[in-house]
Amino acid sequence: MRTATRPQDAPENWEIRFTEAEGGSYFRTERASHPYTPRREEDIPVGAMEALEGACGIRELGQIFIIPWAVRSTQSSAQKVISPNSVLGLGDRAVGLWTEKPLPGVKITIPLERVSAIEDVTILLYGRLSFVPFGDRLTIRYNTVARQEMEPSLLALRQRLAGAAQPLPPAEPPREELPYKWRVILEEPLVHLSEGSPVIYSFASVRGKSRGEALHRQLIALNPFELVYLCDPMESTERYGVDSFVIPRSRITEAQITDTCLEVCSNGARIPIPMSPSLREAAMKWIGR
């Protein structure tokens, strides 16, 4: 397991190869430090709002997030890319991403009916949010200071994806008391979707590969609308953060246990999620097809 707190991950096809000349032009411009919801249409890059209205069904500024440019490392620490100024739209019809360079325009859209899951990775100030379809996903990286501002629109998007409520199966009593971090998480909208919604869950503490490594905590939850998996960060030994998968129950058509994963088929996409054997077994009892 890597110890870096800022994971190195693959470049997106809309990102720009870093060169000293191109990077220098970016560094000479001012920028915000994290994504934000614009307060006025004048704050949105020219052409982005109109493009996302047509592509995604954007109705209001709260469905828009402006993501300032950033330079980041990819798989090789020697390779860098520039994420240009971008605008994420969480619309009534689709999610989409507009970027300013190399040419301004919408680079990727995913109609809501094709979304299979939402994955979010947070480690300290590093955040990586992905919308997973059958095909190419839409992924943004963001400063987690912005997570609270993004939450209302992400919650509204999850509600549009949710489908009809389904009953909860009987749940076994928890095997161990939840640590404080996980008691707090269990009360959040990330697990419940809507206030007062019932939830069942199973929790596990997994020992690390080395004797000195902290326990890796994992939780799988089921509410009437979603299967939600959460765990300590997988890409770092840092425990300040959480990885999550949110999968609408109405889109799950199949699930199976593999050697290390629960593999969920949602809306045509096969999503392997590494987790402990006890959580895999609990999930299969709840949603096994």
C-alpha positions as CSV (number, residue, x, y, z in Angstrom):
1,M,0.0,0.0,0.0
2,R,1.4,3.4,-0.9
3,T,2.1,5.9,1.9
4,A,1.7,9.0,-0.3
5,T,-1.3,11.1,0.8
6,R,-1.8,12.4,-2.7
7,P,-2.4,9.4,-5.0
8,Q,-0.8,9.4,-8.5
9,D,-3.5,8.4,-11.0
10,A,-3.9,8.3,-14.7
11,P,-4.4,11.4,-16.9
12,E,-7.8,12.1,-18.4
13,N,-8.1,12.5,-22.1
14,W,-9.1,16.1,-21.8
15,E,-6.1,17.1,-19.6
16,I,-3.1,18.8,-21.1
17,R,0.5,17.5,-21.2
18,F,2.6,19.6,-18.9
19,T,5.5,21.5,-20.5
20,E,7.6,24.3,-19.0
21,A,6.1,26.7,-21.6
22,E,2.5,25.7,-21.0
23,G,2.9,25.3,-17.3
24,G,4.5,28.7,-17.0
25,S,1.6,30.4,-18.7
26,Y,-0.8,28.9,-16.1
27,F,1.4,29.8,-13.2
28,R,1.3,33.4,-14.2
29,T,-2.5,33.6,-13.8
30,E,-4.5,33.9,-10.6
31,R,-6.7,31.0,-9.5
32,A,-9.0,29.9,-6.7
33,S,-7.7,27.1,-4.5
34,H,-10.7,24.8,-4.7
35,P,-14.0,24.3,-6.7
36,Y,-16.9,26.6,-5.9
37,T,-20.5,27.3,-6.9
38,P,-20.7,30.5,-8.8
39,R,-22.9,33.2,-7.2
40,R,-23.5,35.0,-10.6
41,E,-23.5,33.8,-14.2
42,E,-20.8,36.4,-14.8
43,D,-18.5,34.2,-12.7
44,I,-18.8,31.3,-15.1
45,P,-16.3,31.0,-18.0
46,V,-17.7,32.3,-21.2
47,G,-19.8,29.7,-23.1
48,A,-19.8,27.1,-20.3
49,M,-23.2,27.7,-18.9
50,E,-24.9,27.7,-22.3
51,A,-23.1,24.5,-23.4
52,L,-24.0,22.7,-20.1
53,E,-27.6,23.8,-20.2
54,G,-28.0,22.2,-23.6
55,A,-26.0,19.0,-22.8
56,C,-27.0,18.3,-19.3
57,G,-30.3,20.2,-18.5
58,I,-28.8,22.7,-16.0
59,R,-31.5,24.9,-14.5
60,E,-29.7,26.8,-11.7
61,L,-26.3,27.9,-10.6
62,G,-26.3,25.4,-7.7
63,Q,-25.9,22.6,-10.3
64,I,-22.6,24.1,-11.5
65,F,-19.1,23.8,-10.0
66,I,-16.1,25.7,-11.3
67,I,-12.9,23.7,-10.9
68,P,-9.8,25.9,-11.1
69,W,-6.8,24.7,-13.1
70,A,-4.2,22.5,-11.4
71,V,-1.0,20.7,-12.2
72,R,-0.8,17.2,-10.9
73,S,1.4,14.0,-11.1
74,T,0.1,10.9,-12.9
75,Q,1.3,7.3,-12.5
76,S,4.9,8.3,-12.9
77,S,6.1,11.0,-10.5
78,A,8.1,12.4,-13.4
79,Q,5.0,12.9,-15.5
80,K,2.7,15.8,-14.9
81,V,-0.5,17.0,-16.6
82,I,-2.5,20.3,-16.4
83,S,-6.1,20.1,-15.6
84,P,-7.5,23.2,-17.3
85,N,-10.1,25.4,-15.9
86,S,-13.2,23.2,-15.9
87,V,-16.9,23.5,-15.1
88,L,-18.8,20.4,-13.8
89,G,-22.6,20.3,-14.4
90,L,-24.9,18.1,-12.4
91,G,-28.0,18.5,-14.5
92,D,-31.5,17.1,-14.7
93,R,-30.7,15.0,-17.8
94,A,-26.9,14.3,-17.5
95,V,-23.7,15.0,-15.8
96,G,-21.1,16.8,-17.9
97,L,-17.7,18.5,-17.9
98,W,-16.8,21.6,-19.9
99,T,-13.1,22.6,-20.1
100,E,-11.5,25.8,-21.3
101,K,-8.5,24.3,-23.0
102,P,-7.2,23.1,-25.4
103,L,-10.4,24.3,-27.0
104,P,-13.4,25.4,-24.9
105,G,-16.3,22.9,-24.9
106,V,-18.1,20.0,-23.3
107,K,-15.6,17.1,-23.2
108,I,-17.8,14.4,-21.7
109,T,-21.4,13.9,-20.8
110,I,-23.1,10.9,-19.1
111,P,-27.0,10.8,-19.4
112,L,-28.5,10.0,-15.9
113,E,-30.0,6.8,-17.2
114,R,-26.5,5.5,-17.9
115,V,-25.0,6.3,-14.5
116,S,-24.2,3.1,-12.6
117,A,-22.5,4.4,-9.5
118,I,-20.8,7.4,-7.9
119,E,-17.3,6.8,-6.5
120,D,-15.6,9.4,-4.2
121,V,-12.1,9.2,-2.8
122,T,-11.0,11.7,-0.1
123,I,-7.6,11.7,1.6
124,L,-6.8,14.9,3.6
125,L,-7.2,17.7,1.0
126,Y,-7.2,15.3,-2.0
127,G,-10.6,14.4,-3.5
128,R,-11.4,12.4,-6.6
129,L,-15.0,12.2,-7.6
130,S,-16.2,9.8,-10.4
131,F,-19.5,9.2,-12.1
132,V,-19.4,5.6,-13.4
133,P,-21.3,4.4,-16.4
134,F,-21.0,1.4,-18.7
135,G,-18.1,3.0,-20.6
136,D,-15.9,5.9,-19.9
137,R,-16.3,7.5,-16.5
138,L,-16.3,11.3,-15.7
139,T,-13.7,12.0,-13.1
140,I,-12.7,15.3,-11.4
141,R,-10.0,15.9,-8.8
142,Y,-10.8,18.6,-6.2
143,N,-9.7,20.2,-2.9
144,T,-11.9,18.6,-0.2
145,V,-12.4,22.0,1.4
146,A,-15.1,22.2,-1.3
147,R,-16.8,19.0,-0.3
148,Q,-19.5,20.6,1.9
149,E,-20.4,23.1,-0.8
150,M,-20.8,20.3,-3.4
151,E,-22.8,18.1,-1.1
152,P,-26.4,19.5,-1.7
153,S,-26.1,19.1,-5.5
154,L,-24.6,15.6,-5.2
155,L,-27.4,14.7,-2.8
156,A,-30.0,16.0,-5.3
157,L,-28.3,14.1,-8.1
158,R,-28.4,10.8,-6.0
159,Q,-32.2,11.4,-5.4
160,R,-32.7,11.7,-9.2
161,L,-30.9,8.4,-9.7
162,A,-32.5,6.6,-6.8
163,G,-35.6,5.0,-8.3
164,A,-38.4,3.6,-6.2
165,A,-37.9,2.7,-2.6
166,Q,-37.3,-1.0,-1.9
167,P,-37.8,-2.8,1.4
168,L,-34.9,-3.5,3.8
169,P,-34.2,-7.1,4.7
170,P,-33.7,-8.1,8.4
171,A,-30.3,-7.1,9.7
172,E,-28.1,-9.0,12.2
173,P,-27.0,-7.1,15.3
174,P,-23.6,-5.3,14.8
175,R,-20.6,-7.4,15.7
176,E,-18.6,-4.6,17.2
177,E,-19.1,-1.1,18.5
178,L,-18.4,1.5,15.8
179,P,-15.5,3.9,16.4
180,Y,-16.4,7.6,16.6
181,K,-15.5,8.4,13.0
182,W,-17.9,5.7,11.7
183,R,-20.7,6.6,14.1
184,V,-20.6,10.1,12.7
185,I,-20.5,8.8,9.1
186,L,-23.4,6.5,9.7
187,E,-25.6,9.5,10.5
188,E,-24.7,11.5,7.4
189,P,-26.7,11.8,4.1
190,L,-23.9,9.8,2.4
191,V,-25.4,6.8,4.1
192,H,-29.1,7.7,4.4
193,L,-29.8,9.7,1.2
194,S,-32.9,11.3,2.8
195,E,-33.4,12.4,6.4
196,G,-35.0,9.8,8.6
197,S,-34.5,7.0,6.0
198,P,-33.9,3.6,7.7
199,V,-30.6,1.9,7.1
200,I,-29.0,-1.4,7.9
201,Y,-25.2,-1.9,8.0
202,S,-22.3,-4.3,8.6
203,F,-18.9,-3.1,9.8
204,A,-15.5,-4.8,9.7
205,S,-11.9,-4.0,10.9
206,V,-9.3,-5.5,8.7
207,R,-5.7,-5.9,9.8
208,G,-3.0,-4.3,7.7
209,K,-0.3,-6.1,5.8
210,S,2.4,-5.2,8.4
211,R,2.3,-5.4,12.2
212,G,2.6,-1.6,12.6
213,E,-0.1,-0.7,10.1
214,A,-3.4,0.6,11.5
215,L,-6.6,-1.4,11.2
216,H,-8.5,-0.7,7.9
217,R,-12.1,0.0,8.7
218,Q,-14.9,-0.8,6.2
219,L,-18.7,-0.4,6.3
220,I,-21.4,-1.5,3.9
221,A,-24.9,0.0,4.3
222,L,-28.3,-0.5,2.6
223,N,-31.0,2.1,2.6
224,P,-34.3,1.8,0.7
225,F,-32.7,3.3,-2.4
226,E,-28.9,2.6,-2.4
227,L,-26.1,0.2,-1.6
228,V,-23.3,2.3,0.0
229,Y,-19.8,1.1,0.7
230,L,-17.3,3.1,2.7
231,C,-13.8,2.4,3.9
232,D,-10.6,4.1,5.1
233,P,-8.5,5.3,2.1
234,M,-7.3,2.5,0.0
235,E,-4.5,4.4,-1.7
236,S,-2.7,5.7,1.4
237,T,-1.9,4.7,4.9
238,E,-3.4,8.0,6.0
239,R,-6.7,7.4,7.7
240,Y,-8.1,11.0,7.5
241,G,-10.6,10.5,4.7
242,V,-12.9,7.9,3.3
243,D,-13.5,6.1,0.0
244,S,-17.1,5.5,-1.0
245,F,-19.2,3.8,-3.6
246,V,-22.9,4.7,-4.0
247,I,-24.9,2.3,-6.2
248,P,-28.7,2.8,-6.8
249,R,-30.5,-0.4,-5.8
250,S,-32.9,-0.1,-8.7
251,R,-30.0,-0.4,-11.2
252,I,-28.4,-3.5,-9.6
253,T,-29.1,-6.6,-11.7
254,E,-26.5,-9.0,-10.4
255,A,-23.9,-9.5,-7.6
256,Q,-21.3,-12.1,-6.9
257,I,-18.4,-12.8,-4.6
258,T,-14.9,-13.1,-6.0
259,D,-11.6,-13.8,-4.2
260,T,-11.3,-10.3,-2.8
261,C,-14.3,-8.3,-4.0
262,L,-18.0,-7.9,-4.1
263,E,-18.7,-7.6,-7.9
264,V,-21.9,-5.6,-8.5
265,C,-23.4,-5.4,-12.0
266,S,-25.2,-2.0,-12.1
267,N,-26.8,-0.7,-15.2
268,G,-24.5,-2.8,-17.4
269,A,-21.3,-1.8,-15.6
270,R,-19.4,-4.4,-13.6
271,I,-18.1,-2.8,-10.5
272,P,-15.5,-4.8,-8.4
273,I,-15.3,-3.5,-4.8
274,P,-12.6,-4.9,-2.6
275,M,-13.9,-5.6,0.9
276,S,-13.7,-8.1,3.8
277,P,-15.4,-11.5,3.5
278,S,-17.9,-10.7,6.2
279,L,-19.1,-7.6,4.3
280,R,-19.3,-9.5,1.0
281,E,-21.5,-12.1,2.6
282,A,-23.7,-9.5,4.2
283,A,-24.2,-7.7,0.9
284,M,-25.0,-10.9,-0.9
285,K,-27.7,-11.7,1.7
286,W,-29.2,-8.2,1.1
287,I,-29.0,-7.9,-2.7
288,G,-28.0,-11.3,-4.0
289,R,-29.6,-11.8,-7.4
